[in-house]
Amino acid sequence: MEQRRVKQIMITLSIVAIAGCSDSWEGFVYPNRNDLTRHRNIGRFESLETCRASALGFLAEIKALDNGDYECGKNCDDGSKLSGIKICKETLR
């Protein structure tokens, strides 16, 4: 009986650990860092590093490395679909 309980606890902990590792990062690029109203969503990524690399690549492609900016949001949600504002648990550059 005790062995079965330990096995159930281990399975539960494994599921929680796997679910906790499902973070996603969403990239946002601003061609002009002085006008944050103009932006481009460049997609979702499995890691912050991949998001950063894609954002910098996109800025280079549009020749905006000097004037543009970007941010990567962790586990973003649409929030209010009417306003179009994304709500992210964390935002990093």
N, C-alpha and C positions, 0 to 999 in steps of 0.2 A: 504494500500500500504506500509506504513512504517513498519507494523508488518511483512509483507512478506520479506522485505529487511533485517530486523533483523534476521529472521529465516534463510535466505540464508547465512548471515555472520556467524551465529552460526554453521551451517552445515559445512561451509568451514573451520572454525577454528578447528572443531572436526576432520575433515579429516587430516588436517596438524598435529595436535597433535598425532593422531594415527600413521601416517607415521613416525613421528619423534621418536617414541618409538620402532622402529623396528631394533634397533642396534643388531648386532650379534658379538660374539667374537670367534676368531679362535685360537686354542692352538698349540704351537710348543714346542717340548721337545728336548733338546740337552743332550745326554747321557754323553758327556764329555764337560764340560764348556770351556775347552781350545781348542776345535776343533768344531767351529760352522758350519763347512761345513757338518757335519753329524747331521741330525735332523730328527724328525718324526712329521708329522702333525697329531694331535690327534683328530681333528674334530672341529665342530662349536657348540657354546654354547649360550644360551640366556642371560647369565650374566657373568660378570668378575669373580665373586665368584665361579661359577660353573666351569669356565675354569681353575682357579687356583687350585681348589680341584682335578679336573681330571688330571691336569699336575703333581701335587704332588703325586697323586695315581699311575700314570704311572711310575714316577721316582722311587717310592718305589717298584713297581712290578719288575722293571728291576735292582733293587739294585744299583741305581745311585743317591740317595738322597744327598750323600756327594760330588760326583764328577760332577753331572749333573746340568743342569739349564733349565729354561723354559721361555717363554713369551706368552702373550695373546695379539692378535691384534684385534682392533675394526674395524668392517666394511671393511674387507680386500677384495682386488680385485686382480685378476690374473695379472693385469698389462700387461706385455709382456708374452704371452703364449710361445714364443720361448725361453726366458731365464728362465722361471719357477719362477721368482721372484714375491713374493706377496707384494702388496703395501697396507698398512693399514693406516687408518686415525689417529690411535693412537696405541702405543704399551706400555703395562705395564707388570710388573711382579707381 
